[in-house]
Amino acid sequence: MTPSDINQGDSHRRIAIISDTHGIINQNILDVVKTCDRVIHAGDICGAHVLTQLEEVCPQITAVRGNNDAPELWAENEAEIVAQIPSIAEIELPGGTLCIEHGHNHGMHQPKHSSLRQSHPNARVIVYGHTHIMIVDDEISPWVINPGAAGTTRTNGGPSCMVLTAYADRDWDIEMLRFDEEEVA
């Protein structure tokens, strides 16, 4: 921790942002999650065991359902768990609101950023998943970001995630991380 971090106190938070695990999460991504204050999963979790793995390394979890997160698609004994996961979530962070949804309701093959922005005009950042493609669209506010796929399904070059550092008194920072495809937990 640098001296400036120590002086920040409660004025910033590190948020791990993942999506599209499809039942498998990369160990390198779990290692990143360990370093954060909270983890966000933007859907297509595909099993309660993924949430358990995340909770073991970071108890502050915010997850939303993806198009593959329906009671009939998860194990029968996990139907209640998936039914309780919201479709959309918002969290307050230092300096603004972060909105999360899977994105498939804004265009099945390629969610429209304009539609996401229209749905969440008061957000500072909107997180979505679904496409498995990592992107940061920060040309206009709110920013729209997608962490890519954190498992083994269609990773487009390797499992990926993001770390957002939210500050109360300055611009937020987004770090994009990608790992080798061979390294799976």
Residue pairs with C-beta under 8 A, 6 or more apart in sequence:
5 12
8 167
10 94
11 94
11 167
11 168
11 169
12 94
12 165
12 166
12 167
12 168
13 37
13 38
13 93
13 94
13 165
13 166
14 35
14 36
14 37
14 38
14 163
14 164
14 165
15 36
15 37
15 38
15 39
15 40
15 93
15 98
15 163
15 164
15 165
15 166
16 29
16 32
16 33
16 35
16 36
16 38
16 39
16 40
16 58
16 161
16 162
16 163
17 39
17 40
17 42
17 127
17 145
17 147
17 161
17 162
17 163
17 164
18 25
18 29
18 33
18 39
18 40
18 41
18 42
18 147
18 150
18 161
19 41
19 42
19 43
19 44
19 66
19 102
19 127
19 128
19 129
19 130
19 132
19 146
19 147
19 148
19 149
19 150
20 42
20 43
20 44
20 66
20 129
20 130
20 132
20 148
20 149
20 150
20 151
20 153
20 154
21 41
21 44
21 45
21 46
21 50
21 149
21 150
21 151
22 44
22 46
22 68
22 149
22 151
22 152
22 153
23 45
23 46
23 47
23 49
23 50
23 151
24 50
24 151
24 152
24 153
24 184
24 185
25 50
25 53
25 54
25 150
25 151
25 185
26 150
26 151
26 152
26 159
26 179
26 183
26 184
26 185
27 183
27 184
27 185
28 159
28 177
28 179
28 183
29 150
29 159
29 161
29 177
29 179
30 53
30 54
30 57
30 185
32 161
32 163
32 177
33 39
33 54
33 57
33 58
33 161
34 57
34 58
35 163
36 58
36 163
37 58
37 60
38 58
38 60
38 61
38 62
38 91
39 54
39 57
39 58
39 60
39 61
39 62
40 61
40 62
40 63
40 91
40 98
40 100
40 127
41 50
41 51
41 54
41 61
41 62
41 63
41 64
42 64
42 66
42 100
42 101
42 102
42 103
42 127
42 128
42 129
42 130
42 146
42 147
43 63
43 64
43 65
43 66
43 67
43 68
43 69
43 101
43 102
43 103
43 129
43 130
44 66
44 67
44 68
44 69
44 102
44 129
44 130
45 51
45 63
45 65
45 66
45 69
45 82
45 85
46 68
46 69
46 73
46 74
47 74
47 75
47 78
48 74
48 75
48 78
48 81
48 82
51 61
51 63
51 81
53 185
54 61
55 61
62 89
62 91
62 100
63 85
63 89
64 85
64 86
64 87
64 88
64 89
64 100
64 101
64 102
65 82
65 85
65 86
65 87
65 102
66 102
66 104
66 129
66 130
67 102
67 104
67 130
69 82
69 85
69 102
70 82
71 78
71 79
71 80
71 82
71 83
72 79
73 82
74 81
74 82
87 101
87 102
88 99
88 100
88 101
89 99
89 100
89 101
90 97
90 98
90 99
90 100
90 123
91 97
91 98
91 100
93 124
93 166
94 166
94 167
94 168
94 169
95 124
95 166
95 167
95 168
95 169
95 170
95 172
96 123
96 124
96 125
96 166
96 172
97 122
97 123
97 124
98 123
98 124
98 125
98 126
98 127
98 164
98 166
99 120
99 123
99 125
99 126
99 127
99 142
100 126
100 127
100 128
101 116
101 119
101 126
101 127
101 128
102 128
102 129
102 130
103 111
103 116
103 128
103 129
103 130
103 131
103 146
104 111
104 130
105 111
106 112
106 115
106 116
106 119
106 128
107 115
109 131
110 131
111 128
111 130
111 131
113 137
113 144
116 126
116 128
116 144
117 126
117 140
117 142
117 144
120 126
120 142
121 142
122 142
123 142
124 141
124 142
124 143
124 172
125 142
125 143
125 144
125 145
125 164
125 172
126 142
126 143
126 144
126 145
127 145
127 146
127 147
128 144
128 145
128 146
129 146
129 147
129 149
130 146
131 146
132 148
132 149
132 153
132 154
132 155
132 156
133 146
133 148
133 156
134 146
134 147
134 148
134 156
134 160
134 162
134 176
134 178
135 144
135 145
135 146
136 143
136 145
136 162
136 174
136 176
137 143
137 144
137 145
138 145
138 174
143 172
143 174
145 162
145 164
145 174
147 160
147 161
147 162
148 155
148 156
148 159
148 160
148 161
148 178
149 155
149 156
149 159
149 160
150 159
150 160
150 161
151 159
151 184
152 159
152 181
152 184
155 181
157 178
157 181
158 178
158 179
158 180
158 181
159 178
159 179
159 181
159 183
159 184
160 176
160 177
160 178
160 179
161 177
162 174
162 175
162 176
162 177
163 174
163 175
163 177
164 172
164 173
164 174
164 175
165 172
165 173
165 174
165 175
166 172
167 173
